[in-house]
Amino acid sequence: MAQPHAVVVGGGIGGLTAAAALHDKGWAVTVCERSPAVEPVGAGLGVAPNGLRALDSIGLGDSLRALAVEQGSAGLRRRDGRWLLRTDADDMRRRLGDSIVVLPRSDLVDLLLSRLPATALHTATTVTSVEPGDTRQLARVGTTAGELTADLVVAADGLRSTTRPELFLEHPGPVYAGFTSWRFITSAPDGPISYGESWGRGTAFGMLPLPDGRVYCYATANAPAGERAADERAELFRLLEGWHDPIRWLLRSVGPESVLRTDVWHIDTPLPAYHKGRVALLGDAAHAMTPNLGQGACQAMEDAVVLAHQVSGSTAYVPVALASYTDARLARTSLIVQRSAQLAENVQSESALVAGLRDAGAGMMGRLAPRMMSRFLDPILDWHPPVEAARV
């Protein structure tokens, strides 16, 4: 029997995880990445237990754990530094078998690429059209390097997917969440540092450890879509005036050119399906979400291993297998998109009343009912890959 062939549109974390998972199951894969090189968008990345399990299923979980550092104990604070609640990494590990680990995003990309043949990745190759095919006809993919045929097309081309509107013309697509984000990596200050996230009114700041001793920092603030500052670091100094230490020290330690700014968009209207014909959507192309739950990359990796599992049978029935993929993923990811958007609405509120109630609720949860946080997060984090996909 001929080796099945998959074309993966997009060389981000979701696309490369799908390519690695399919290659692991005997597929030939062609990854089309429009950029001249695979350059991860972003700075640092937290991988939660569900993301680690997805990587375990393709034999990369332990390699990633060796590259990363455990987030450790963290929590939520007000802008003045007063703690609202603290999280316990040991408790998460007892409940779920892992805690959250943090690493530069580029390290995960390099790890995924290491599982693929050198010939699999085609950079500077833009996909111009996709014909989804059916049980009788293969999919056809037009690219700037020529036309490809495929038993399966994985559309992992991100928030601004060009494949999604070809499949679902009437879907409204992503909408602006109302806030923008900044990210940077910098050196750590001398002495101990308390990691976690701090909330103000309409603004938030977070910091996480990295394996080499540096710190991954991020911030969010309400702003019109597309607005940019001449100096993004100076803009953060303005927004975070009066916030607790060591936030301003961290800002002083990074060059203005190293601060990345990205507006936050999400798909708040779920797609009717994550497939059509022989084409499957995954990651941000299917269910872009706000960053508040830290689940964007993890859900893309979940998608990838579930997809590879579902299509591991006869290639003639890929369209049928993709219906099972939609069944397995649509409800779960739609719920996480919704929960993340709800959390974003509270975090980004500029109302003194809403922010006060939010902080009081978080503080009460931290003091009196810490397990409420577990009940909120565990249905998201306590995910397992399909049994047949897991390595023994």
DOMAR-297724 format. One line per 2 residues: number of its first residue (from 1); for each residue x negated, y, z of N, C-alpha, C. Coordinates in pm, whole numbers. Layout:
# DOMAR-297724
NUM	X:Y:Z:X:Y:Z:X:Y:Z ~ ...
***
This chain:
# DOMAR-297724
1	-85:-120:0:0:0:0:-87:124:0 ~ -50:224:-81:-129:346:-91:-129:421:41
3	-240:488:69:-249:566:193:-155:684:184 ~ -69:705:284:22:820:280:-56:951:292
5	-1:1056:232:-70:1185:228:18:1294:288 ~ -40:1371:379:30:1485:439:-43:1614:407
7	31:1715:370:-24:1850:353:19:1931:474 ~ -77:1988:544:-50:2071:662:-72:2216:623
9	29:2297:640:22:2439:606:-14:2516:732 ~ -138:2560:743:-181:2636:859:-281:2561:943
11	-393:2628:975:-501:2565:1050:-511:2616:1193 ~ -397:2646:1256:-396:2682:1397:-390:2558:1484
13	-362:2578:1613:-363:2466:1706:-257:2362:1671 ~ -135:2406:1638:-30:2311:1601:-63:2233:1476
15	-109:2303:1372:-141:2236:1247:-256:2139:1262 ~ -361:2178:1334:-476:2089:1351:-442:1971:1440
17	-355:1991:1541:-313:1876:1623:-233:1778:1539 ~ -144:1831:1454:-68:1742:1365:-161:1667:1271
19	-258:1737:1214:-352:1673:1123:-430:1563:1194 ~ -476:1590:1315:-551:1490:1390:-464:1371:1427
21	-338:1397:1467:-248:1289:1505:-213:1202:1385 ~ -191:1264:1270:-160:1188:1148:-281:1110:1100
23	-399:1174:1103:-522:1104:1065:-544:983:1155 ~ -511:998:1282:-525:889:1378:-436:770:1342
25	-325:798:1272:-232:692:1232:-253:647:1087 ~ -366:686:1027:-399:634:896:-360:719:778
27	-312:840:803:-273:929:693:-395:1003:638 ~ -392:1028:509:-483:1126:450:-421:1264:471
29	-501:1359:515:-446:1492:545:-523:1599:469 ~ -448:1697:421:-504:1816:358:-450:1936:433
31	-539:2011:499:-499:2128:576:-528:2252:492 ~ -424:2327:459:-439:2450:381:-434:2570:474
33	-545:2640:485:-555:2757:571:-588:2878:484 ~ -504:2979:489:-520:3093:398:-640:3180:432
35	-684:3181:558:-800:3261:595:-928:3197:542 ~ -1032:3277:520:-1158:3220:470:-1229:3131:570
37	-1191:3140:698:-1247:3055:802:-1142:3038:909 ~ -1152:2928:984:-1059:2905:1095:-1107:2989:1213
39	-1039:3100:1235:-1075:3191:1343:-955:3203:1435 ~ -960:3142:1553:-844:3143:1642:-800:3284:1678
41	-668:3305:1673:-612:3432:1715:-593:3426:1867 ~ -655:3516:1938:-643:3516:2083:-779:3501:2147
43	-779:3489:2278:-904:3486:2353:-913:3359:2436 ~ -834:3351:2543:-833:3232:2626:-703:3157:2611
45	-698:3040:2672:-578:2956:2659:-564:2869:2783 ~ -446:2869:2842:-415:2776:2950:-341:2657:2893
47	-386:2537:2927:-322:2414:2880:-260:2344:3001 ~ -129:2333:3000:-55:2274:3111:-56:2121:3100
49	-9:2051:3204:-11:1905:3200:56:1844:3078 ~ 165:1903:3029:231:1846:2911:142:1857:2788
51	67:1968:2774:-26:1982:2663:-141:1883:2674 ~ -189:1861:2797:-296:1763:2817:-250:1623:2780
53	-126:1590:2812:-75:1458:2775:-63:1444:2623 ~ -25:1551:2556:-22:1545:2410:-161:1514:2355
55	-262:1581:2410:-398:1556:2365:-447:1417:2406 ~ -404:1369:2522:-437:1232:2562:-391:1132:2457
57	-275:1158:2398:-217:1062:2304:-298:1049:2175 ~ -385:1147:2147:-473:1136:2029:-620:1126:2072
59	-640:1092:2199:-775:1064:2246:-863:1184:2273 ~ -802:1302:2292:-881:1423:2311:-862:1487:2449
61	-775:1429:2531:-747:1492:2660:-868:1503:2749 ~ -943:1395:2764:-1060:1398:2852:-1169:1490:2798
63	-1182:1495:2666:-1280:1586:2607:-1246:1731:2638 ~ -1117:1762:2633:-1076:1899:2664:-1096:1928:2813
65	-1062:1833:2898:-1082:1855:3042:-1229:1883:3074 ~ -1320:1815:3000:-1463:1836:3023:-1507:1975:2979
67	-1436:2034:2880:-1472:2167:2830:-1409:2279:2913 ~ -1301:2248:2982:-1220:2351:3047:-1252:2361:3195
69	-1189:2458:3260:-1197:2472:3405:-1055:2474:3459 ~ -1036:2413:3574:-904:2413:3634:-867:2554:3680
71	-743:2592:3653:-698:2725:3695:-712:2743:3845 ~ -689:2636:3921:-699:2646:4065:-578:2717:4125
73	-591:2755:4250:-482:2826:4318:-470:2966:4260 ~ -348:3007:4235:-323:3139:4176:-193:3191:4235
75	-127:3282:4166:-1:3331:4217:42:3460:4154 ~ 144:3522:4214:201:3647:4165:181:3756:4270
77	147:3876:4219:131:3991:4307:206:4112:4252 ~ 230:4208:4338:278:4339:4293:158:4418:4241
79	186:4530:4179:79:4613:4123:-15:4667:4232 ~ 34:4674:4356:-52:4722:4465:-135:4609:4527
81	-120:4487:4475:-200:4375:4522:-133:4288:4626 ~ -15:4327:4674:52:4245:4775:103:4117:4711
83	72:4004:4774:112:3875:4719:262:3854:4730 ~ 322:3803:4623:462:3764:4623:475:3614:4647
85	395:3538:4574:392:3393:4597:260:3338:4547 ~ 221:3225:4600:99:3157:4559:134:3018:4507
87	56:2974:4408:75:2839:4353:-41:2751:4397 ~ -13:2624:4414:-110:2528:4468:-144:2427:4360
89	-268:2432:4308:-310:2339:4204:-308:2195:4253 ~ -342:2173:4381:-341:2037:4435:-200:1979:4435
91	-101:2064:4468:37:2017:4468:81:1980:4327 ~ 45:2062:4226:80:2031:4088:14:1900:4044
93	-110:1881:4086:-181:1759:4049:-115:1636:4111 ~ -68:1650:4236:0:1538:4301:132:1506:4231
95	203:1610:4188:333:1589:4124:320:1537:3983 ~ 224:1593:3908:221:1572:3764:97:1498:3714
97	-1:1478:3801:-122:1408:3758:-228:1498:3702 ~ -196:1623:3674:-290:1723:3622:-245:1859:3670
99	-336:1955:3665:-298:2095:3684:-330:2169:3554 ~ -310:2298:3553:-338:2377:3434:-488:2398:3421
101	-541:2379:3300:-682:2405:3274:-692:2520:3174 ~ -805:2591:3179:-823:2711:3098:-955:2700:3021
103	-954:2748:2897:-1075:2747:2815:-1059:2849:2704 ~ -1168:2888:2638:-1154:2972:2519:-1074:2898:2412
105	-984:2966:2347:-900:2904:2244:-986:2841:2135 ~ -1098:2903:2103:-1184:2851:1997:-1239:2713:2031
107	-1258:2682:2159:-1309:2551:2198:-1209:2441:2164 ~ -1080:2467:2185:-978:2368:2148:-973:2350:1998
109	-981:2459:1923:-980:2448:1777:-1098:2363:1730 ~ -1216:2389:1783:-1335:2311:1743:-1317:2164:1778
111	-1257:2137:1893:-1236:1998:1934:-1142:1927:1837 ~ -1035:1993:1797:-941:1934:1702:-1008:1911:1566
113	-1086:2007:1522:-1156:1992:1394:-1253:1875:1396 ~ -1309:1845:1512:-1405:1735:1522:-1341:1600:1495
115	-1208:1592:1503:-1139:1466:1478:-1099:1447:1333 ~ -1127:1545:1249:-1086:1540:1110:-1205:1520:1017
117	-1186:1453:904:-1292:1446:804:-1328:1587:755 ~ -1452:1607:719:-1497:1739:673:-1419:1785:551
119	-1368:1690:474:-1297:1726:351:-1151:1763:374 ~ -1102:1751:498:-960:1773:523:-922:1920:521
121	-1011:2007:567:-978:2149:581:-1013:2226:455 ~ -915:2299:401:-934:2381:282:-903:2526:320
123	-1007:2604:345:-988:2744:381:-971:2828:255 ~ -930:2953:274:-904:3045:163:-807:2983:63
125	-712:2905:113:-613:2837:29:-474:2874:80 ~ -405:2955:4:-272:3002:42:-166:2916:-24
127	-70:2872:55:44:2798:1:144:2900:-53 ~ 180:2881:-179:268:2977:-248:410:2927:-265
129	431:2796:-257:566:2741:-271:570:2600:-214 ~ 688:2559:-171:709:2424:-121:842:2372:-175
131	838:2258:-243:959:2187:-283:971:2066:-191 ~ 1078:2059:-109:1079:1963:2:1091:1816:-37
133	1137:1787:-158:1151:1647:-197:1263:1578:-120 ~ 1271:1446:-135:1374:1366:-67:1326:1222:-61
135	1417:1128:-38:1376:988:-27:1325:933:-159 ~ 1363:996:-270:1320:945:-401:1203:1022:-459
137	1185:1147:-417:1081:1231:-475:987:1283:-365 ~ 858:1286:-396:760:1344:-304:778:1495:-298
139	730:1553:-192:727:1699:-182:617:1754:-273 ~ 636:1875:-319:537:1941:-404:499:2073:-338
141	370:2098:-331:319:2218:-264:233:2296:-361 ~ 276:2419:-391:196:2507:-475:97:2585:-391
143	-28:2588:-432:-130:2664:-360:-213:2745:-459 ~ -291:2836:-406:-379:2915:-492:-492:2831:-551
145	-507:2708:-503:-610:2618:-557:-550:2510:-646 ~ -418:2514:-668:-353:2414:-751:-237:2350:-679
147	-167:2260:-748:-49:2195:-691:-86:2063:-626 ~ -18:2033:-513:-37:1909:-440:96:1836:-428
149	91:1704:-425:208:1625:-390:183:1562:-254 ~ 290:1537:-180:273:1488:-43:392:1404:0
151	363:1299:75:468:1224:142:531:1306:253 ~ 453:1398:309:497:1481:422:429:1616:412
153	506:1722:437:450:1856:450:477:1905:592 ~ 371:1948:660:384:2001:795:366:2152:786
155	475:2224:809:470:2370:802:436:2423:940 ~ 308:2452:959:257:2505:1086:198:2642:1060
157	269:2722:980:215:2849:935:260:2968:1019 ~ 296:2940:1144:306:3046:1242:433:3129:1239
159	430:3234:1322:543:3323:1339:596:3375:1206 ~ 505:3418:1119:543:3475:989:543:3368:881
161	589:3250:914:594:3139:820:661:3178:689 ~ 596:3144:579:660:3163:449:741:3040:410
163	717:2929:478:791:2806:448:929:2809:510 ~ 941:2860:633:1069:2860:704:1181:2924:622
165	1163:3046:567:1274:3105:490:1303:3030:360 ~ 1206:2958:306:1235:2876:188:1330:2763:222
167	1320:2711:344:1404:2599:385:1537:2646:441 ~ 1535:2758:515:1654:2807:583:1671:2956:552
169	1721:2981:433:1728:3117:379:1814:3209:466 ~ 1920:3156:526:2014:3241:599:1974:3264:744
171	1868:3198:790:1826:3218:929:1766:3358:946 ~ 1798:3428:1054:1750:3567:1069:1600:3579:1094
173	1534:3471:1135:1390:3478:1158:1356:3537:1293 ~ 1228:3568:1315:1186:3619:1446:1234:3762:1471
175	1253:3794:1599:1292:3930:1640:1190:3981:1741 ~ 1176:4112:1747:1081:4173:1839:1133:4161:1981
177	1046:4116:2072:1085:4096:2211:1084:4224:2292 ~ 1035:4333:2234:1038:4461:2303:910:4499:2373
179	809:4412:2368:684:4445:2436:564:4395:2357 ~ 450:4450:2389:325:4417:2322:230:4354:2423
181	122:4293:2374:28:4226:2464:-115:4261:2426 ~ -201:4257:2526:-345:4276:2507:-417:4156:2568
183	-530:4117:2509:-610:4005:2562:-757:4037:2545 ~ -836:3993:2642:-981:4006:2628:-1049:3910:2724
185	-1175:3881:2695:-1261:3800:2782:-1376:3887:2827 ~ -1407:3881:2956:-1515:3965:3009:-1585:3892:3123
187	-1692:3953:3173:-1766:3895:3285:-1686:3910:3413 ~ -1713:3823:3509:-1644:3828:3638:-1718:3923:3732
189	-1646:3990:3820:-1712:4076:3920:-1785:3990:4023 ~ -1876:4053:4095:-1943:3983:4204:-1842:3951:4314
191	-1861:3838:4378:-1773:3802:4488:-1652:3725:4440 ~ -1570:3679:4533:-1452:3598:4498:-1348:3682:4424
193	-1270:3615:4340:-1164:3681:4265:-1039:3596:4277 ~ -926:3660:4303:-799:3589:4314:-729:3593:4179
195	-707:3476:4123:-649:3468:3989:-498:3467:3996 ~ -437:3498:3884:-292:3497:3875:-242:3616:3797
197	-117:3654:3823:-51:3759:3746:7:3863:3842 ~ 1:3989:3799:55:4100:3878:162:4170:3797
199	272:4209:3866:387:4269:3799:409:4413:3844 ~ 434:4498:3746:480:4633:3774:618:4652:3713
201	652:4773:3681:778:4801:3612:749:4819:3464 ~ 788:4719:3384:764:4722:3241:623:4686:3200
203	541:4645:3295:400:4616:3268:356:4499:3355 ~ 266:4416:3302:210:4304:3378:64:4287:3341
205	-13:4228:3432:-155:4199:3406:-188:4064:3466 ~ -264:3982:3391:-302:3851:3440:-450:3825:3419
207	-506:3739:3502:-647:3701:3488:-662:3554:3525 ~ -742:3484:3442:-765:3341:3459:-913:3311:3445
209	-963:3208:3516:-1106:3175:3506:-1137:3103:3375 ~ -1261:3117:3329:-1310:3041:3214:-1428:2954:3257
211	-1458:2848:3182:-1561:2753:3226:-1700:2813:3245 ~ -1732:2918:3171:-1867:2974:3178:-1879:3086:3281
213	-1778:3100:3366:-1784:3202:3470:-1723:3335:3429 ~ -1686:3349:3303:-1619:3472:3261:-1471:3467:3298
215	-1400:3574:3266:-1259:3586:3303:-1178:3617:3176 ~ -1068:3545:3159:-972:3573:3053:-864:3663:3110
217	-844:3780:3051:-747:3877:3099:-641:3904:2993 ~ -521:3933:3037:-414:3970:2945:-324:4071:3014
219	-255:4148:2933:-161:4248:2985:-45:4259:2889 ~ 69:4301:2940:186:4329:2857:248:4462:2899
221	311:4528:2803:381:4653:2832:486:4677:2726 ~ 594:4742:2765:698:4776:2669:647:4883:2574
223	675:4864:2445:629:4959:2343:705:4930:2215 ~ 720:5032:2128:783:5007:1998:698:4911:1915
225	761:4831:1834:689:4738:1747:598:4816:1652 ~ 476:4769:1637:382:4830:1543:303:4945:1599
227	335:4993:1718:261:5106:1777:119:5060:1815 ~ 22:5145:1785:-117:5115:1818:-184:5240:1875
229	-284:5217:1961:-361:5328:2019:-495:5337:1948 ~ -552:5454:1945:-685:5470:1885:-789:5390:1962
231	-769:5379:2094:-859:5303:2181:-771:5220:2274 ~ -763:5088:2247:-672:5004:2324:-718:4987:2469
233	-846:4989:2495:-892:4982:2634:-849:5107:2710 ~ -861:5223:2647:-817:5345:2712:-667:5342:2739
235	-592:5281:2648:-448:5268:2669:-419:5181:2791 ~ -496:5075:2810:-478:4991:2928:-516:5066:3055
237	-622:5146:3050:-656:5229:3167:-538:5318:3204 ~ -474:5375:3103:-361:5464:3128:-244:5388:3191
239	-212:5272:3134:-97:5195:3180:-119:5137:3320 ~ -244:5106:3352:-274:5035:3476:-336:5126:3583
241	-317:5254:3569:-364:5351:3669:-302:5317:3805 ~ -387:5303:3906:-339:5277:4041:-314:5131:4073
243	-341:5040:3980:-321:4897:4007:-437:4845:4093 ~ -415:4731:4154:-510:4676:4252:-641:4631:4186
245	-746:4620:4268:-874:4566:4225:-859:4416:4196 ~ -938:4360:4107:-1047:4424:4030:-1005:4462:3889
247	-877:4499:3869:-827:4519:3732:-907:4626:3660 ~ -927:4741:3722:-995:4849:3651:-1144:4815:3633
249	-1204:4740:3726:-1341:4695:3707:-1350:4607:3583 ~ -1254:4517:3564:-1253:4428:3448:-1239:4508:3320
251	-1157:4612:3322:-1142:4696:3203:-1272:4770:3171 ~ -1342:4818:3274:-1468:4889:3249:-1575:4796:3193
253	-1563:4666:3221:-1669:4573:3182:-1656:4522:3039 ~ -1549:4556:2970:-1529:4506:2834:-1538:4622:2735
255	-1592:4596:2617:-1598:4698:2513:-1463:4719:2448 ~ -1431:4840:2407:-1301:4866:2345:-1274:4778:2224
257	-1379:4744:2149:-1361:4663:2029:-1325:4518:2059 ~ -1340:4477:2185:-1312:4338:2223:-1171:4318:2276
259	-1094:4425:2283:-956:4415:2332:-862:4392:2214 ~ -796:4276:2214:-702:4240:2107:-560:4280:2146
261	-487:4335:2050:-348:4372:2078:-256:4303:1978 ~ -148:4244:2029:-52:4174:1944:88:4200:1996
263	178:4240:1908:318:4254:1946:379:4115:1968 ~ 477:4110:2057:540:3981:2091:675:3969:2020
265	682:3869:1935:805:3835:1863:845:3693:1901 ~ 971:3664:1889:1015:3526:1917:1136:3493:1830
267	1165:3364:1820:1281:3318:1743:1393:3291:1843 ~ 1479:3390:1864:1581:3375:1968:1707:3305:1917
269	1721:3292:1785:1829:3212:1728:1771:3079:1682 ~ 1805:2968:1746:1744:2841:1707:1774:2806:1561
271	1678:2744:1496:1700:2692:1362:1802:2578:1367 ~ 1873:2553:1258:1968:2441:1258:1898:2305:1263
273	1774:2301:1217:1694:2178:1218:1549:2218:1204 ~ 1459:2124:1236:1316:2148:1219:1262:2073:1098
275	1351:2038:1007:1306:1966:888:1404:1990:773 ~ 1354:1964:654:1438:1957:535:1362:1872:435
277	1427:1768:384:1358:1678:293:1236:1616:360 ~ 1120:1637:299:994:1583:353:911:1689:424
279	973:1800:460:902:1911:525:945:1920:670 ~ 847:1930:760:873:1950:903:810:2081:947
281	885:2158:1023:834:2280:1085:788:2248:1226 ~ 679:2310:1270:637:2293:1409:573:2420:1462
283	560:2426:1595:496:2541:1659:574:2669:1635 ~ 502:2778:1623:566:2909:1608:651:2918:1482
285	622:2841:1381:705:2842:1260:846:2794:1291 ~ 858:2707:1393:988:2651:1429:1052:2722:1547
287	971:2759:1647:1030:2806:1774:935:2902:1846 ~ 892:3007:1779:806:3107:1844:872:3157:1972
289	791:3170:2078:844:3209:2208:756:3316:2271 ~ 810:3386:2368:729:3483:2442:623:3407:2523
291	516:3474:2564:407:3402:2631:428:3377:2780 ~ 543:3411:2834:560:3416:2979:549:3282:3049
293	582:3174:2983:568:3041:3043:439:2972:3001 ~ 360:3036:2917:235:2977:2874:253:2847:2797
295	361:2839:2717:396:2712:2654:386:2712:2501 ~ 346:2820:2439:342:2823:2293:256:2713:2233
297	130:2707:2274:38:2606:2221:78:2466:2267 ~ 121:2454:2392:158:2322:2445:277:2264:2368
299	377:2347:2337:491:2296:2262:453:2260:2119 ~ 360:2334:2060:312:2299:1926:242:2164:1927
301	163:2137:2033:95:2009:2042:194:1895:2068 ~ 296:1922:2150:401:1822:2168:466:1790:2033
303	505:1895:1960:564:1875:1826:477:1782:1742 ~ 348:1810:1742:256:1739:1652:252:1590:1680
305	242:1552:1808:231:1409:1838:365:1338:1821 ~ 476:1407:1849:607:1347:1825:628:1327:1676
307	592:1426:1597:605:1416:1451:525:1298:1397 ~ 400:1286:1437:316:1176:1389:375:1042:1429
309	431:1035:1547:495:911:1593:615:877:1506 ~ 699:976:1478:823:950:1405:799:907:1261
311	694:956:1198:672:925:1055:575:809:1036 ~ 545:737:1142:444:632:1131:495:506:1063
313	623:501:1026:677:386:954:665:403:804 ~ 762:356:731:758:360:584:765:503:533
315	679:537:439:678:674:385:802:702:302 ~ 869:599:252:991:622:173:1101:684:258
317	1095:660:388:1201:706:476:1157:825:562 ~ 1058:899:516:1013:1018:589:1128:1115:616
319	1217:1145:519:1327:1237:550:1415:1188:665 ~ 1436:1057:674:1514:1002:784:1436:1015:915
321	1306:987:909:1223:999:1029:1219:1143:1078 ~ 1222:1238:987:1218:1378:1027:1347:1421:1096
323	1459:1357:1064:1582:1385:1138:1564:1344:1284 ~ 1493:1233:1307:1465:1191:1445:1370:1289:1513
325	1278:1346:1436:1188:1448:1491:1269:1570:1538 ~ 1362:1617:1455:1447:1728:1496:1525:1693:1623
327	1581:1572:1626:1658:1530:1744:1572:1533:1870 ~ 1446:1493:1855:1357:1486:1971:1309:1622:2018
329	1306:1721:1930:1238:1847:1963:1329:1969:1972 ~ 1438:1973:1901:1515:2098:1890:1572:2144:2023
331	1639:2054:2095:1702:2096:2220:1598:2137:2324 ~ 1490:2059:2335:1387:2089:2435:1321:2224:2408
333	1277:2246:2288:1206:2371:2258:1300:2491:2264 ~ 1425:2474:2224:1520:2585:2231:1542:2629:2376
335	1547:2532:2467:1563:2564:2609:1442:2641:2661 ~ 1322:2599:2621:1201:2666:2668:1191:2807:2610
337	1228:2824:2483:1233:2959:2424:1326:3048:2506 ~ 1442:2994:2542:1540:3072:2618:1489:3107:2757
339	1431:3010:2826:1381:3037:2961:1266:3137:2959 ~ 1179:3126:2861:1068:3219:2850:1118:3361:2824
341	1220:3373:2739:1277:3505:2709:1344:3564:2833 ~ 1411:3480:2912:1474:3529:3035:1371:3579:3134
343	1261:3504:3147:1154:3548:3237:1092:3678:3186 ~ 1071:3687:3055:1016:3811:2997:1105:3931:3027
345	1235:3911:3018:1328:4021:3044:1313:4074:3186 ~ 1293:3984:3282:1274:4026:3420:1137:4089:3443
347	1033:4027:3388:897:4080:3406:884:4218:3346 ~ 944:4238:3229:925:4364:3156:1028:4472:3192
349	1115:4444:3286:1217:4542:3321:1154:4670:3377 ~ 1204:4783:3332:1159:4913:3382:1250:4966:3493
351	1356:4892:3522:1451:4933:3625:1392:4909:3763 ~ 1395:5012:3847:1346:4997:3983:1429:4893:4059
353	1561:4891:4034:1648:4795:4102:1614:4653:4060 ~ 1604:4629:3928:1577:4494:3879:1438:4448:3925
355	1338:4537:3916:1203:4500:3959:1199:4470:4108 ~ 1274:4548:4187:1278:4522:4331:1342:4389:4363
357	1453:4359:4297:1519:4230:4318:1431:4115:4271 ~ 1365:4136:4158:1273:4034:4105:1162:4003:4204
359	1097:4108:4255:987:4088:4349:1034:4027:4480 ~ 1151:4072:4526:1205:4016:4651:1237:3868:4633
361	1294:3833:4519:1325:3693:4493:1201:3607:4485 ~ 1097:3659:4417:971:3583:4408:908:3568:4545
363	911:3675:4625:853:3668:4759:928:3570:4848 ~ 1061:3571:4838:1139:3478:4919:1112:3333:4877
365	1102:3313:4747:1072:3178:4698:937:3132:4750 ~ 838:3222:4747:704:3186:4794:701:3153:4942
367	782:3225:5024:779:3204:5169:869:3090:5215 ~ 988:3082:5155:1090:2992:5210:1119:2870:5125
369	1099:2880:4994:1140:2769:4907:1041:2748:4794 ~ 914:2717:4828:815:2702:4721:849:2592:4622
371	929:2493:4665:962:2385:4573:1063:2427:4467 ~ 1126:2543:4483:1214:2593:4378:1136:2619:4251
373	1012:2666:4265:928:2686:4149:901:2554:4078 ~ 878:2449:4155:856:2316:4097:978:2272:4019
375	1097:2293:4075:1219:2250:4008:1241:2327:3879 ~ 1192:2451:3873:1204:2530:3750:1105:2485:3644
377	980:2454:3687:874:2425:3592:862:2277:3555 ~ 893:2188:3648:865:2046:3623:937:1989:3501
379	1063:2028:3471:1123:1975:3349:1046:2015:3222 ~ 971:2124:3229:888:2165:3115:755:2093:3116
381	690:2088:3233:554:2036:3242:547:1884:3249 ~ 652:1821:3300:649:1676:3320:703:1604:3196
383	636:1626:3085:672:1564:2956:571:1454:2925 ~ 618:1349:2860:529:1241:2819:547:1214:2670
385	439:1184:2599:451:1153:2456:524:1021:2435 ~ 573:996:2315:637:867:2287:544:753:2327
387	602:648:2380:524:538:2437:426:482:2336 ~ 472:463:2211:384:403:2110:269:494:2073
389	284:627:2101:179:721:2064:70:728:2168 ~ 98:682:2290:1:698:2398:-109:593:2388
391	-234:634:2410:-344:541:2412:-347:469:2548 ~ -386:343:2545:-401:267:2669:-546:271:2711
***
